[in-house]
Amino acid sequence: MTASAPGDPASTTLFLARHGETVWHDENRYTGISDIALTPRGAEQADGLGRWAARAGLDAIVTSPLSRARRTAEPAVRATGLEPVVEPDLRELDFGVAEGRTIAELEASYPREVADFRRDPAAHPLPGGEDPKAAAARGAAALLRLAESHQGRRVLAVAHNTLFRLVLCRLLGIPGSEYRRVLPGMRNCAVTELRVSRGRAALISYNLPTG
């Protein structure tokens, strides 16, 4: 899908940033609705996002309700003086039995379910997990609401890896089943830029480092 030219007053620029590194990151454990703290490195990454925000000309900052996203946004909030807004629909997916576990650990107990997930992660969520299609719908609706209410402005949204990739697929017309292949994992505190106008989105850049 294509959006309008940068000068179009109806066009909104959205910057999507994944939260900083968490204590489950090194072991690649699924971190969905669990409220997990940032590591010291994650806090440094958040500081880098804050330095980027200081020169980004932002008009608004929005975060997921989970503490790792809100903590990541704090340096950007301090740098810009903007009041952060919490958007519940930007929370990460609930990964069900996968919460706090690695994919290798899951395979021992759920080999068929993990095989189905690997084949089509959008159609086959891990046991007990949120429907990825429903998550994509709520997340995309949240970003489109932001774009509509901030026309002509620049907005930073701090949230989560899986949610953002599913949402990008939905907004850009990419099959949700391909999100893990087409959009490799978002780096912590890297920035992805979207331009949105009249409900249509264009991807300007993906996964650019800020530090």
MARVO-755916 format. One line per 4 residues: number of its first residue (from 1); their letters; for each residue x negated, y negated, z of N, C-alpha, C. Coordinates in pm, whole numbers, plus 50000, padded with zeros to 5 digits. Atoms other than C-alpha are relative to their C-alpha. Layout:
# residues N
NUM> A> X/Y/Z/X/Y/Z/X/Y/Z; ...
# end
This chain:
# residues 211
1> MTAS> 49916/50119/50000/50000/50000/50000/49913/49876/50000; 50078/50124/50001/49883/49647/49941/50076/49890/50069; 49940/50114/49931/49945/49335/50141/49967/49874/49923; 50018/50128/50068/49939/48971/50050/49858/49949/50016
5> APGD> 50133/50060/49994/49634/48754/49999/49975/49939/50136; 50033/50051/49868/49446/48626/50306/50065/49867/50033; 49943/50130/49973/49591/48278/50266/50150/49999/50018; 49855/49991/49986/49952/48396/50273/50039/49980/50146
9> PAST> 49964/50024/49860/50110/48252/50591/50078/50115/50062; 49927/49886/49945/50316/48572/50625/49907/50114/50038; 50094/49892/49978/50001/48784/50648/49941/49995/50141; 50059/49988/49867/49882/48905/50989/49876/50088/49992
13> TLFL> 50120/49918/49992/49532/49036/51056/49999/50073/50134; 50007/49917/49881/49522/49325/51302/49862/50065/50008; 50126/49932/49973/49195/49445/51451/50027/50112/50099; 49975/49883/49915/49219/49796/51595/49868/50047/50059
17> ARHG> 50123/49954/49934/48960/49903/51852/50033/50113/50095; 49990/49892/49902/48929/50233/52032/49932/49955/50128; 50060/50031/49870/48851/50205/52403/49856/50049/50008; 50138/49958/49979/48497/50253/52536/49990/50146/50043
21> ETVW> 50028/49861/49964/48338/50588/52614/50052/50032/50140; 49949/49956/49870/48498/50784/52900/49915/50115/50054; 50078/49894/49934/48363/51042/53143/50024/50137/49936; 49977/49873/50071/48511/51321/52927/49940/50001/49859
25> HDEN> 50044/50014/50138/48345/51197/52608/49891/50099/49961; 50115/49918/50035/48018/51390/52617/50038/50146/49976; 49958/49861/50015/48196/51724/52653/50114/50015/49899; 49895/50000/50103/48453/51627/52387/50130/50063/50052
29> RYTG> 49876/49951/49941/48746/51697/52619/50116/49913/49954; 49883/50074/50044/49092/51597/52505/50046/49906/50111; 49960/50104/49905/49190/51273/52675/50121/49929/49942; 49878/50060/50050/49551/51185/52609/50059/49904/50101
33> ISDI> 49935/50086/49902/49777/51049/52880/49927/50000/50134; 50078/50001/49877/49521/51131/53152/49931/49865/50015; 50060/50131/49977/49393/50810/53310/49854/50019/50042; 50141/49967/49980/49017/50857/53276/49916/49873/49994
37> ALTP> 50082/50120/49989/48751/50602/53369/49897/49991/49888; 50111/50022/50091/48491/50449/53140/49869/50040/50067; 50137/49981/49953/48127/50550/53173/49930/49864/50003; 50078/50125/50012/47861/50282/53225/49976/49960/49854
41> RGAE> 50018/50031/50143/47794/50310/52851/50131/49946/49941; 49871/50050/50047/48167/50261/52788/50022/49855/50040; 49989/50139/49956/48156/49942/52994/49911/49909/49915; 50088/50078/50088/47860/49821/52783/50064/49982/49862
45> QADG> 49931/50010/50129/48056/49898/52467/50112/49896/50007; 49895/50099/49981/48346/49695/52605/49943/49858/50001; 50065/50131/50001/48106/49405/52666/49967/49958/49856; 50028/50030/50140/48001/49430/52300/50125/49956/49926
49> LGRW> 49873/50041/50060/48365/49410/52195/50036/49859/50045; 49975/50135/49951/48396/49103/52415/49919/49895/49926; 50083/50095/50075/48106/48934/52238/50053/49983/49858; 49938/50010/50132/48267/49016/51903/50124/49912/50008
53> AARA> 49875/50075/49987/48600/48875/52026/49976/49851/50015; 50030/50142/49977/48436/48548/52128/49987/49922/49871; 50020/50071/50127/48366/48468/51764/50100/50043/49892; 49908/49943/50099/48660/48645/51597/50123/49914/49972
57> GLDA> 49886/50087/50024/48913/48362/51618/50134/50065/50031; 49879/49925/49966/49173/48579/51791/50110/49908/50054; 49883/50071/49947/49523/48457/51871/50073/50081/50106; 49931/49915/49903/49637/48753/52081/49920/50128/50022
61> IVTS> 50061/49873/49966/49511/49067/52257/50108/50090/50058; 49899/49904/49957/49731/49373/52305/49930/50130/50034; 50065/49875/49961/49641/49697/52482/50103/50110/50026; 49928/49884/49947/49766/50044/52554/50016/49983/50151
65> PLSR> 49986/50010/49855/49896/50083/52910/49897/50080/50078; 50096/49917/49928/49623/50336/52996/49879/49916/50042; 50101/50087/49940/49348/50196/53217/49872/49992/49918; 50124/50008/50078/49060/50286/52984/50010/49897/49888
69> ARRT> 49980/50103/50102/49210/50062/52716/50005/49861/50063; 49991/50131/49935/49294/49779/52956/49864/49955/50050; 50135/50034/49953/48944/49795/53107/49912/49958/49882; 50080/50034/50117/48791/49786/52759/50032/49860/49950
73> AEPA> 49960/50132/50049/48988/49473/52672/49956/49886/50091; 50029/50107/49904/48876/49281/52982/49893/49901/49951; 50099/50098/50047/48557/49130/52832/50054/49911/49888; 49940/50081/50107/48753/49016/52525/50096/49897/50058
77> VRAT> 49908/50092/49934/49014/48861/52751/49922/49884/50064; 50081/50106/49937/48746/48673/52945/49938/49909/49895; 50067/50079/50104/48571/48561/52626/50093/49904/49929; 49906/50080/50078/48885/48424/52465/50096/49917/50084
81> GLEP> 49901/50068/49915/49097/48312/52760/50143/50038/49968; 49866/49956/50036/49393/48496/52609/50059/50090/50108; 49930/49914/49905/49651/48668/52827/50031/50133/49931; 49973/49872/50067/49657/49042/52743/50144/50044/50016
85> VVEP> 49864/49946/49999/49988/49204/52658/49990/50152/49991; 49999/49854/50002/50047/49572/52736/50116/50049/49914; 49900/49944/50090/50231/49764/52464/50010/50151/50027; 49987/49857/49964/50361/50103/52594/49991/50094/49881
89> DLRE> 50000/49911/50115/50396/50243/52243/49862/50019/49937; 50137/49977/50045/50019/50220/52190/49926/50098/50090; 50066/49897/49919/49949/50489/52451/49955/50116/49911; 50050/49884/50073/49756/50794/52338/50103/50113/50004
93> LDFG> 49913/49883/49999/49930/51121/52254/49980/50079/50129; 50010/49899/49896/50005/51368/52531/49955/50128/49931; 50055/49881/50065/49788/51667/52435/50042/50130/50069; 49947/49877/49940/49977/51913/52655/49893/50080/50072
97> VAEG> 50096/49913/49931/49766/52210/52765/49856/49963/49967; 50135/50039/50039/49466/52053/52591/49941/49892/50088; 50050/50110/49917/49440/51765/52838/49884/50048/50089; 50115/49968/49918/49094/51778/52996/49922/50122/49956
101> RTIA> 50067/49880/50047/48986/52081/52792/49939/49976/49863; 50059/50006/50132/48768/52135/52488/50075/50095/49907; 49934/49912/50096/48889/52299/52169/49949/50142/50015; 50055/49865/49980/48656/52593/52240/50067/50068/50119
105> ELEA> 49931/49942/49886/48817/52646/52580/50143/50041/49964; 49863/49968/50040/49161/52638/52422/50007/50125/49914; 49998/49886/50092/49071/52895/52158/50004/50132/50074; 50001/49876/49922/49015/53157/52428/50140/50041/50044
109> SYPR> 49865/49972/49952/49375/53126/52548/50107/49988/49893; 49899/50029/50103/49557/53002/52237/49938/50009/49860; 50070/49991/50129/49370/53137/51931/50090/49970/49880; 49913/50024/50114/49672/53134/51697/50041/49854/49992
113> EVAD> 49957/50140/49999/49789/52789/51805/49887/49906/49957; 50113/50083/50040/49441/52643/51764/49974/50014/49850; 50017/49980/50144/49412/52799/51417/50104/49921/49921; 49895/50078/50065/49747/52642/51321/49969/49851/50006
117> FRRD> 50035/50141/49983/49632/52307/51459/49889/49960/49904; 50110/50032/50092/49310/52318/51259/50051/49990/49856; 49949/49999/50136/49508/52392/50943/50086/49878/49971; 49912/50116/50019/49766/52115/50991/50030/49940/50137
121> PAAH> 49984/50053/49864/49727/51909/51311/50126/49917/50019; 49877/50078/49985/50033/51696/51238/50122/50089/50017; 49886/49909/49994/50270/51989/51194/49993/50095/50119; 50019/49901/49894/50123/52202/51472/49924/49940/50118
125> PLPG> 50068/50054/49882/50044/52005/51789/49960/50113/50093; 50041/49901/49903/49862/52193/52061/50112/50023/50102; 49885/49964/49915/50097/52371/52307/50031/49895/50106; 49955/50097/49901/50299/52130/52518/49970/49857/49964
129> GEDP> 50039/50135/50038/50170/51829/52328/50110/49922/49930; 49905/50087/50069/50356/51534/52181/49997/50026/49850; 49989/49986/50145/50477/51561/51822/49919/49887/49935; 50080/50105/50062/50210/51375/51619/50079/49910/49906
133> KAAA> 49920/50082/50091/50470/51257/51368/50079/49895/50079; 49928/50096/49916/50672/51096/51646/49905/49895/50056; 50100/50096/49950/50357/50938/51789/49961/49900/49891; 50033/50089/50112/50267/50799/51447/50111/49898/49979
137> ARGA> 49886/50090/50022/50616/50651/51415/50004/49892/50107; 49992/50103/49893/50610/50478/51755/49883/49904/49990; 50117/50087/50010/50255/50348/51707/50008/49906/49882; 49986/50086/50118/50323/50220/51356/50104/49892/50023
141> AALL> 49897/50100/49970/50641/50050/51472/49946/49891/50091; 50058/50100/49909/50445/49879/51751/49910/49903/49923; 50087/50090/50076/50184/49743/51508/50079/49911/49905; 49918/50083/50090/50449/49625/51263/50075/49891/50078
145> RLAE> 49936/50104/49916/50629/49444/51547/49898/49890/50032; 50105/50099/49973/50300/49276/51637/49976/49910/49879; 50023/50077/50122/50246/49172/51278/50114/49902/49974; 49884/50086/50025/50597/49033/51250/50004/49882/50096
149> SHQG> 49993/50107/49900/50570/48832/51571/49876/49910/50002; 50123/50080/50005/50221/48698/51490/49962/49969/49855; 50028/50028/50141/50251/48601/51125/49895/49890/49985; 50105/50097/50024/49945/48418/50998/49893/49997/50108
153> RRVL> 50093/50004/49888/49750/48507/51313/49911/50125/50002; 50099/49894/49989/49472/48741/51425/50015/50066/50137; 49964/49928/49878/49544/49010/51683/49905/50118/50020; 50079/49883/49961/49317/49258/51862/50089/50097/50076
157> AVAH> 49926/49895/49930/49483/49586/51964/49900/50105/50046; 50093/49903/49942/49286/49814/52198/50080/50122/50043; 49923/49880/49966/49412/50170/52215/49912/50124/49977; 50055/49865/49993/49316/50524/52116/49974/50064/49864
161> NTLF> 50053/49936/50119/49144/50746/51863/50106/50075/49917; 49904/49920/50077/49413/50997/51764/50120/49917/49959; 49884/50082/50033/49701/50753/51782/49970/49908/49882; 50030/50094/50107/49530/50495/51562/49983/50070/49865
165> RLVL> 50020/49931/50128/49430/50750/51298/50134/50048/49941; 49867/49961/50048/49785/50887/51277/50077/49879/49948; 49929/50122/50040/49923/50534/51256/49944/49948/49867; 50058/50045/50126/49678/50438/50981/50050/50085/49884
169> CRLL> 49947/49914/50106/49788/50739/50778/50144/49962/49966; 49860/50034/50025/50152/50644/50820/50012/49866/49926; 49989/50132/50062/50098/50279/50726/49942/49995/49859; 50070/50005/50127/49871/50356/50431/50046/50107/49902
173> GIPG> 49946/49900/50092/50072/50641/50279/49913/50123/49986; 50085/49880/49999/49820/50916/50367/50074/50110/50076; 49932/49893/49926/49967/51255/50467/49942/50016/50141; 50046/49986/49863/49950/51294/50844/49916/50124/50023
177> SEYR> 50076/49875/49987/49813/51645/50801/49851/49979/49972; 50138/50026/50041/49493/51485/50665/49926/49904/50092; 50060/50109/49924/49420/51243/50946/49861/50035/50054; 50131/49963/49945/49127/51440/51091/49892/50004/49892
181> RVLP> 50096/49991/50110/48962/51479/50749/49974/49863/49937; 50013/50126/50072/49032/51145/50582/49945/49889/50090; 50044/50104/49906/48972/50931/50892/49922/50065/50114; 50080/49943/49892/48685/51076/51095/50013/49914/50126
185> GMRN> 49976/50066/49872/48695/50984/51462/49954/49856/50007; 50036/50141/49982/48696/50616/51546/49893/49990/50108; 50105/50020/49902/48381/50507/51725/50053/49913/50114; 49959/50080/49885/48422/50364/52072/49967/49853/49977
189> CAVT> 50010/50145/50010/48480/49987/52049/49959/49951/49862; 50013/50047/50138/48426/49978/51672/50133/49936/49959; 49881/50075/50041/48674/49759/51485/50044/50043/49860; 49936/49973/50130/48911/49852/51203/50095/49884/49971
193> ELRV> 49920/50117/50034/49077/49563/51019/50111/50037/49902; 49884/49984/50087/49426/49575/50869/50058/49863/49969; 49921/50118/50032/49613/49304/50685/50143/50046/49974; 49860/49956/50006/49990/49334/50723/50088/49882/49959
197> SRGR> 49905/50101/50044/50258/49139/50540/50129/50066/49956; 49868/49951/50038/50631/49206/50514/50010/50152/50011; 49990/49858/49973/50594/49552/50661/49908/50089/49921; 50093/49922/50081/50316/49660/50425/49858/49971/50045
201> AALI> 50134/50012/49943/49956/49723/50525/49892/50028/49897; 50120/49975/50080/49616/49706/50355/49883/50019/50095; 50119/49975/49920/49298/49853/50504/49885/49917/49946; 50110/50088/50042/49020/49592/50492/49865/50062/50036
205> SYNL> 50124/49934/49960/48751/49779/50688/50033/50104/50106; 49976/49891/49905/48719/50092/50901/49874/50027/50082; 50103/49948/49910/48508/50174/51206/49871/49917/49999; 50120/50083/50000/48269/49876/51196/49952/49974/50143
209> PTG> 50050/50021/49865/48043/49854/51503/50001/49853/50039; 49999/50137/49948/48061/49544/51723/49874/49967/50078; 50119/50026/49918/47741/49588/51920/49873/50040/49929
# end
